[in-house]
Amino acid sequence: MAGNRLEVSEFVRRLVERIVEGEGMELVHVKFGLSGRTAILRVFIDKPGGVTLQDCQRISEQVSPQLDVEDPIPFSYVLEVSSPGLDRPLVKEKDFRRFVGHGVRIRTRIADPQGRRNFSGTLLDVKDGSVLVQDQGLTVHQIRLEDVDKANLEIEL
């Protein structure tokens, strides 16, 4: 299965999601791209209390043979399985729901009427296919989930 990065990421997501969920964890995100001249397939997993190095190794040891059999990437690549980190990506609607009340950074695909594409603040709510984010100036922005290009939790110190 040769394809673009989005197709490869989606194929891998479906392939490994059942493995990760079978281990009692959540598949947060799959990202396929280049780092310099090296192709890297990144699989981000999480569970309540956080993932350990052993969790990542266990998932990697199960995912790698599946990828070898299915062969979605017709060239050499590096498989990385890791925690999503403190600035966890928010990908699915359930991710946004889970982190209501937390700080977020969101970049949209298109600018709002004021020309803004980047928003940061407190995630207030998720409803009707949109998120509500209150910035430092206490302005509430409504952002449609389908317009979100990238979203991450803010690192809370």
C-alpha positions as CSV (number, residue, x, y, z in Angstrom):
1,M,0.0,0.0,0.0
2,A,1.9,3.0,-1.2
3,G,0.2,6.3,-0.6
4,N,0.6,9.8,0.7
5,R,1.4,10.5,4.3
6,L,-2.2,11.0,5.3
7,E,-3.3,7.7,3.7
8,V,-0.4,5.9,5.4
9,S,-1.2,7.5,8.8
10,E,-4.9,6.5,8.5
11,F,-4.1,3.0,7.5
12,V,-1.7,2.5,10.3
13,R,-4.1,4.1,12.8
14,R,-6.8,1.5,11.9
15,L,-4.2,-1.3,12.0
16,V,-2.7,-0.5,15.4
17,E,-5.8,0.9,17.2
18,R,-7.1,-2.5,18.1
19,I,-3.6,-3.6,19.4
20,V,-3.3,-0.5,21.6
21,E,-6.9,-0.7,22.9
22,G,-6.4,-4.5,23.6
23,E,-3.6,-3.5,25.9
24,G,-5.9,-1.1,27.8
25,M,-4.4,2.0,26.3
26,E,-5.6,4.8,23.9
27,L,-4.1,5.5,20.5
28,V,-3.8,9.3,20.6
29,H,-2.3,10.0,17.2
30,V,-0.3,8.6,14.3
31,K,2.1,10.8,12.3
32,F,4.1,9.8,9.3
33,G,6.7,12.1,7.8
34,L,10.3,12.9,7.2
35,S,13.0,14.0,9.6
36,G,15.9,15.0,7.3
37,R,16.2,12.1,5.0
38,T,14.7,9.5,7.4
39,A,11.1,8.4,7.2
40,I,9.6,8.2,10.7
41,L,6.3,6.6,11.7
42,R,5.3,8.0,15.1
43,V,2.6,6.3,17.2
44,F,1.5,8.1,20.3
45,I,-0.2,6.2,23.1
46,D,-1.6,7.1,26.5
47,K,-3.4,5.6,29.5
48,P,-4.6,6.9,32.8
49,G,-1.6,7.7,34.9
50,G,0.6,7.9,31.8
51,V,2.6,5.4,29.8
52,T,5.9,3.8,30.7
53,L,8.8,2.9,28.6
54,Q,7.7,-0.8,29.0
55,D,4.3,0.1,27.6
56,C,5.9,1.7,24.5
57,Q,8.2,-1.2,24.0
58,R,5.3,-3.7,24.3
59,I,3.2,-1.9,21.8
60,S,6.2,-1.5,19.4
61,E,6.8,-5.2,19.6
62,Q,3.2,-6.0,18.6
63,V,2.8,-3.2,16.0
64,S,6.1,-3.8,14.2
65,P,5.3,-7.4,13.0
66,Q,1.8,-6.3,11.9
67,L,3.4,-3.5,9.8
68,D,5.8,-6.0,8.3
69,V,3.0,-8.2,7.2
70,E,0.7,-5.4,5.8
71,D,3.7,-3.4,4.4
72,P,1.9,0.0,4.1
73,I,5.3,1.8,3.6
74,P,7.3,0.5,0.6
75,F,10.6,1.8,1.8
76,S,12.8,1.9,5.0
77,Y,11.4,3.9,8.0
78,V,11.8,4.1,11.7
79,L,8.9,3.2,14.0
80,E,8.6,5.3,17.2
81,V,6.1,4.5,19.9
82,S,5.8,7.1,22.6
83,S,3.8,9.1,25.1
84,P,2.0,12.2,23.6
85,G,3.9,14.3,26.1
86,L,2.8,17.3,28.3
87,D,1.7,19.2,25.2
88,R,-0.5,16.3,24.1
89,P,-2.1,16.8,20.7
90,L,-5.9,17.1,20.7
91,V,-7.1,15.2,17.6
92,K,-10.6,13.8,18.3
93,E,-13.7,15.4,19.7
94,K,-13.4,13.2,22.8
95,D,-9.8,14.6,23.4
96,F,-11.2,18.1,23.5
97,R,-14.1,17.0,25.8
98,R,-11.6,15.3,28.1
99,F,-9.5,18.4,28.6
100,V,-12.2,21.0,29.1
101,G,-10.8,23.5,31.7
102,H,-7.2,23.1,30.5
103,G,-5.1,25.5,28.5
104,V,-4.9,24.8,24.8
105,R,-3.2,26.2,21.6
106,I,-5.2,25.8,18.4
107,R,-4.2,26.7,14.8
108,T,-7.0,26.7,12.3
109,R,-6.9,25.9,8.6
110,I,-8.5,29.2,7.7
111,A,-8.4,32.6,9.4
112,D,-11.4,34.0,11.3
113,P,-13.0,37.3,10.2
114,Q,-10.3,39.2,12.1
115,G,-7.6,37.3,10.2
116,R,-6.5,35.1,13.2
117,R,-5.5,31.5,12.8
118,N,-3.8,31.0,16.1
119,F,-5.7,30.9,19.4
120,S,-4.6,30.0,23.0
121,G,-6.5,30.1,26.2
122,T,-8.7,27.9,28.4
123,L,-10.9,25.3,26.7
124,L,-14.4,26.1,28.0
125,D,-16.7,23.7,26.2
126,V,-17.2,21.5,23.3
127,K,-20.7,21.6,21.6
128,D,-22.3,21.5,18.3
129,G,-19.1,20.5,16.5
130,S,-17.2,23.5,17.9
131,V,-14.9,24.3,20.8
132,L,-15.1,27.5,22.9
133,V,-11.7,28.9,23.9
134,Q,-11.3,31.9,26.3
135,D,-8.1,33.9,25.7
136,Q,-6.2,36.0,28.3
137,G,-8.3,39.0,27.4
138,L,-11.4,37.0,28.4
139,T,-12.7,37.0,24.8
140,V,-14.4,33.7,23.9
141,H,-13.6,32.3,20.5
142,Q,-15.8,29.6,18.9
143,I,-13.8,27.4,16.6
144,R,-15.4,24.6,14.5
145,L,-13.6,21.3,14.9
146,E,-13.5,20.8,11.2
147,D,-11.5,24.0,10.9
148,V,-8.8,22.9,13.4
149,D,-5.5,22.3,11.7
150,K,-3.5,21.5,14.9
151,A,-4.4,21.6,18.6
152,N,-2.3,20.9,21.7
153,L,-2.6,21.2,25.4
154,E,-0.6,24.0,26.9
155,I,2.2,22.8,29.2
156,E,1.1,23.7,32.7
157,L,3.9,24.3,35.1
